Amino acid sequence: MPQINFALGLKPEKAIEWLKLKGVSAKSYRHLTPSEIAKVYTIARMSDLDMLNDIKQSMLAAADKGQSFADWKKGLLNHLAARGWLHPNGHNGQDIIDPKTGEVFGAPRRLDNIYRTNMQSAYMAAQYQTYMANIDNRPYWQYDAVMDSRTRPAHAAMDGLVYRYDDPFWATFYPPNGYRCRCSVTALSERDIERGGYIVGRSTPENLAETQKIYNKKGDSYPTTAYVAPDGSKITPDRGFGYNAGRMNYRPDLDNYDRALAHQFAKAEMSGPEFRAAFRQLHDEFYQVKARLGIDGKPDKAQKVKIQNTLSRELKFAAGILSPEAQAVTGMTKRTVWLSDSTLVKQVDSREGQNFGEEYYTFLPDVIAQPDYIFPSKHHGKQSYLLIAQVDGKKLMAVVKYLPRQQEIFLDSFRVIGQDELNSYLKRNK
């Protein structure tokens, strides 16, 4: 069981990066989608952004300095007292309270939950980066619950499960899977599997099922993925934990890979469980947020940006690898094309009613790698290129934009086009 202790001599760079990505929101959990909960610090009944931001910054400093929980708590309570946030007549002499409104947020003991949950998420995100960099040697991962008196029965039911790193199970159940979850993952080699006699599982619709989870007394529910245990019970993560925290900042440098291997990586990425899970979740949550904002019909540009910013968790997927010929024609020095979750949200809106589901994205790496046509274009005021190819009997167009300053290429749009539209591009361009 890895300990959440950052005072080990080296700064946990990946953990700190994950903490930095977390935003701050004063909205109630009741009004947030799982994606929104996952990406922000938002503490039940705590509505003041100043305090939330203070807590976030203090946690960043704690991770950077390797502070223990006791030292972090002492420093934060002193800071909150100086800011007037601690009420002298509250629980055990101190309640966290908003001096401007009188709203009581609770006793400082809640800080333990805040600290340990966020630090464990940061630790596991950093661990994911390390494990992904070593999948050639240790491609199997084992779920490890602590298995003591404090281990939840649901988490204990998954203890010892072994799946390949790319199995759909990890898209939902890479820990932590709830508040104060202490579960972790152990990476195993082929030799470890043979020596230990482990059975490598494989997720199927029977043992990894889509379900609706009720989250309040009114019976409101949201879609999530459940692990179906051998006894038939359905195990789900807590709300806001049904995702892989490590994916939030995982960006392999595919430009350093052999081009053919990088292309295969992109094909696996676009048909893999992480992408499918993100696509389905963002698709469902797009309409939830749209309804919550009272948007009837197609959102305007400002509303689109607001929805994208609301749902984006800074995920990036490898969408494809440009060929040497495409790089020469376009002048792009990089070759990896990335697909962000912000673009996925935009795609859900733009492709509404077109029956353009996740299965189309399995063709995307081939469109990028072997386009029949490449046309220059100014897309949203930036230099872009239209890559068009016929795949599986369909004419598909990927619009990619090159950001020279960041040295990155992003997918901006992906859709089916007709022959008439292609003819129009042929008339206007070489």
TIZA-551829 format. One record per residue (C-alpha): x negated, y, z. Coordinates in steps of 0.5 Angstrom, whole numbers, padded with zeros to 4 digits, always signed. Example, Ala and Ser with C-alpha at 12.3 -4.5 7.8 and 13.67 -1.06 7.14 Angstrom:
<nodes>
-0025-0009+0016/-0027-0002+0014/
</nodes>
This chain:
<nodes>
+0000+0000+0000/-0003+0006-0002/-0003+0012+0003/-0001+0019+0002/-0008+0022+0004/-0011+0027-0001/-0017+0028+0004/-0022+0023+0000/-0027+0027-0002/-0024+0029-0009/-0018+0033-0011/-0013+0029-0014/-0012+0033-0021/-0007+0029-0024/-0003+0029-0017/-0004+0037-0017/-0002+0038-0024/+0005+0034-0023/+0006+0038-0017/+0005+0045-0021/+0010+0042-0026/+0016+0042-0021/+0020+0048-0022/+0024+0052-0016/+0032+0052-0016/+0037+0054-0011/+0043+0051-0014/+0046+0045-0010/+0045+0038-0012/+0052+0037-0013/+0052+0041-0020/+0045+0038-0022/+0044+0033-0027/+0039+0027-0025/+0034+0031-0030/+0035+0037-0027/+0034+0034-0020/+0027+0031-0022/+0024+0037-0025/+0025+0042-0019/+0024+0043-0012/+0031+0044-0009/+0033+0042-0002/+0040+0040+0000/+0043+0047+0003/+0037+0051+0002/+0039+0056-0003/+0034+0062-0002/+0029+0062-0008/+0023+0065-0003/+0023+0060+0002/+0023+0054-0004/+0017+0058-0007/+0014+0058-0001/+0014+0051+0001/+0012+0049-0006/+0006+0053-0006/+0004+0051+0001/+0005+0043-0002/+0000+0045-0008/-0005+0048-0003/-0004+0042+0001/-0006+0037-0004/-0012+0042-0007/-0015+0042+0000/-0013+0035+0002/-0009+0037+0008/-0005+0032+0012/+0002+0032+0014/+0001+0035+0021/-0004+0040+0018/+0001+0042+0013/+0007+0042+0017/+0003+0047+0022/+0001+0052+0017/+0008+0052+0014/+0012+0053+0020/+0007+0059+0022/+0008+0062+0015/+0016+0061+0016/+0016+0064+0023/+0012+0070+0020/+0017+0071+0015/+0023+0071+0020/+0025+0064+0018/+0025+0060+0024/+0031+0062+0029/+0028+0061+0037/+0035+0059+0039/+0036+0053+0034/+0035+0045+0035/+0029+0044+0040/+0028+0051+0040/+0027+0052+0032/+0032+0052+0026/+0030+0054+0019/+0035+0060+0018/+0036+0065+0013/+0035+0072+0017/+0039+0075+0011/+0045+0071+0011/+0045+0067+0018/+0045+0061+0014/+0042+0055+0018/+0038+0050+0014/+0036+0045+0019/+0031+0043+0024/+0023+0043+0022/+0023+0035+0022/+0026+0035+0015/+0020+0038+0013/+0017+0031+0013/+0022+0028+0008/+0020+0034+0003/+0013+0033+0004/+0013+0025+0004/+0017+0025-0002/+0014+0030-0006/+0007+0028-0005/+0009+0020-0006/+0012+0022-0013/+0005+0026-0014/+0001+0020-0012/+0005+0015-0017/+0004+0020-0022/-0003+0020-0022/-0003+0013-0021/+0001+0012-0027/-0005+0016-0031/-0010+0011-0029/-0006+0005-0030/-0005+0007-0037/-0012+0009-0039/-0013+0001-0037/-0008-0002-0040/-0013-0006-0045/-0016-0009-0038/-0010-0010-0034/-0003-0010-0038/+0001-0013-0033/+0004-0009-0027/+0007-0011-0020/+0012-0008-0016/+0010-0007-0009/+0015-0006-0003/+0012-0005+0004/+0016-0010+0007/+0017-0008+0014/+0023-0006+0018/+0023+0001+0014/+0024-0002+0007/+0030-0002+0004/+0034-0008+0002/+0034-0006-0005/+0027-0004-0006/+0025-0011-0002/+0029-0014-0007/+0024-0012-0013/+0018-0013-0009/+0013-0018-0013/+0017-0017-0020/+0012-0017-0025/+0013-0014-0032/+0008-0011-0038/+0007-0004-0037/+0011-0003-0043/+0017-0006-0041/+0024-0002-0040/+0024-0004-0033/+0018+0001-0031/+0022+0007-0035/+0027+0007-0029/+0024+0004-0023/+0016+0006-0023/+0016+0009-0016/+0018+0013-0012/+0026+0010-0013/+0028+0015-0007/+0027+0019-0001/+0021+0017+0003/+0020+0011-0002/+0014+0008+0000/+0013+0003-0006/+0008+0003-0011/+0005-0001-0017/-0001-0006-0017/-0004-0007-0024/-0006-0014-0026/-0010-0017-0031/-0009-0024-0035/-0014-0027-0030/-0010-0024-0024/-0003-0027-0027/-0007-0034-0028/-0010-0034-0021/-0004-0032-0018/+0001-0036-0022/+0005-0030-0023/+0011-0030-0027/+0012-0024-0032/+0019-0022-0033/+0022-0019-0039/+0028-0014-0039/+0034-0016-0042/+0041-0013-0042/+0043-0018-0037/+0038-0016-0032/+0037-0009-0034/+0044-0006-0035/+0047+0001-0036/+0052+0003-0030/+0055+0008-0027/+0053+0010-0020/+0058+0014-0015/+0054+0019-0011/+0060+0023-0007/+0066+0022-0003/+0070+0024-0009/+0068+0018-0013/+0064+0023-0018/+0059+0018-0022/+0053+0019-0027/+0050+0014-0032/+0044+0010-0030/+0040+0004-0031/+0041-0002-0026/+0036-0008-0024/+0041-0014-0024/+0038-0018-0018/+0038-0026-0019/+0044-0026-0014/+0048-0021-0018/+0047-0015-0014/+0046-0008-0018/+0040-0004-0015/+0039+0003-0018/+0035+0009-0016/+0037+0015-0012/+0040+0020-0016/+0034+0024-0019/+0029+0018-0018/+0031+0014-0024/+0025+0016-0029/+0018+0015-0029/+0015+0021-0025/+0008+0019-0029/+0011+0021-0036/+0012+0028-0034/+0004+0030-0036/+0002+0023-0039/-0001+0026-0046/-0006+0021-0049/-0011+0024-0053/-0010+0020-0060/-0014+0024-0064/-0020+0020-0061/-0017+0013-0063/-0018+0009-0069/-0013+0012-0074/-0009+0006-0075/-0009+0004-0068/-0006+0011-0066/-0001+0010-0071/+0001+0003-0068/+0001+0007-0061/+0006+0012-0064/+0011+0007-0067/+0011+0003-0061/+0012+0010-0057/+0018+0012-0062/+0021+0005-0061/+0019+0004-0053/+0023+0004-0047/+0021+0011-0044/+0023+0014-0051/+0030+0011-0051/+0031+0012-0044/+0029+0019-0045/+0034+0020-0051/+0040+0017-0048/+0039+0021-0041/+0038+0028-0045/+0044+0026-0050/+0049+0025-0044/+0046+0031-0040/+0047+0036-0046/+0054+0035-0046/+0054+0035-0038/+0051+0042-0038/+0054+0045-0044/+0061+0043-0040/+0058+0046-0034/+0056+0053-0037/+0063+0053-0040/+0060+0053-0047/+0066+0051-0052/+0064+0049-0059/+0056+0050-0062/+0052+0054-0057/+0049+0060-0059/+0041+0061-0060/+0041+0064-0053/+0045+0058-0050/+0041+0053-0053/+0035+0056-0050/+0038+0056-0043/+0040+0049-0044/+0033+0046-0047/+0030+0050-0041/+0035+0047-0036/+0034+0040-0038/+0026+0039-0040/+0022+0036-0036/+0016+0037-0040/+0016+0030-0043/+0012+0029-0049/+0012+0023-0054/+0007+0021-0059/+0011+0022-0066/+0006+0020-0071/-0001+0021-0074/-0002+0025-0080/-0006+0022-0085/-0013+0025-0088/-0010+0027-0094/-0004+0031-0090/-0009+0034-0086/-0013+0036-0092/-0007+0039-0095/-0005+0043-0089/-0011+0045-0086/-0009+0042-0079/-0015+0040-0075/-0011+0036-0071/-0007+0030-0073/-0003+0028-0067/+0004+0030-0068/+0008+0031-0061/+0015+0031-0060/+0018+0034-0053/+0024+0033-0049/+0026+0041-0051/+0026+0039-0058/+0030+0032-0057/+0035+0037-0053/+0035+0041-0059/+0036+0035-0064/+0042+0033-0060/+0046+0039-0061/+0044+0040-0069/+0045+0033-0070/+0052+0032-0067/+0057+0029-0071/+0051+0026-0076/+0051+0019-0073/+0043+0021-0072/+0042+0016-0066/+0035+0014-0063/+0034+0008-0068/+0032+0014-0073/+0026+0016-0069/+0023+0009-0070/+0022+0011-0078/+0019+0018-0075/+0012+0015-0075/+0012+0013-0082/+0015+0019-0085/+0009+0023-0081/+0004+0018-0083/+0006+0017-0091/+0010+0023-0093/+0012+0023-0101/+0012+0030-0101/+0009+0036-0096/+0012+0043-0097/+0010+0049-0093/+0015+0053-0090/+0016+0059-0085/+0020+0056-0079/+0023+0060-0074/+0017+0065-0076/+0011+0060-0075/+0007+0056-0080/+0011+0049-0081/+0011+0044-0086/+0016+0039-0089/+0014+0032-0089/+0019+0028-0093/+0019+0020-0094/+0024+0015-0096/+0024+0010-0091/+0029+0004-0091/+0033+0007-0096/+0034+0014-0093/+0031+0020-0095/+0028+0023-0088/+0025+0030-0087/+0020+0032-0081/+0019+0039-0080/+0012+0040-0076/+0009+0046-0073/+0002+0047-0072/+0000+0052-0066/-0008+0053-0067/-0009+0057-0061/-0006+0051-0057/-0009+0046-0062/-0003+0042-0062/+0002+0040-0067/+0010+0039-0065/+0016+0036-0069/+0021+0042-0070/+0026+0038-0073/+0028+0031-0076/+0034+0029-0080/+0037+0026-0086/+0037+0030-0093/+0040+0029-0100/+0037+0029-0107/+0040+0035-0108/+0036+0039-0102/+0030+0035-0105/+0031+0038-0112/+0031+0045-0109/+0025+0044-0105/+0021+0041-0111/+0024+0047-0116/+0021+0052-0110/+0014+0049-0108/+0008+0045-0111/
</nodes>
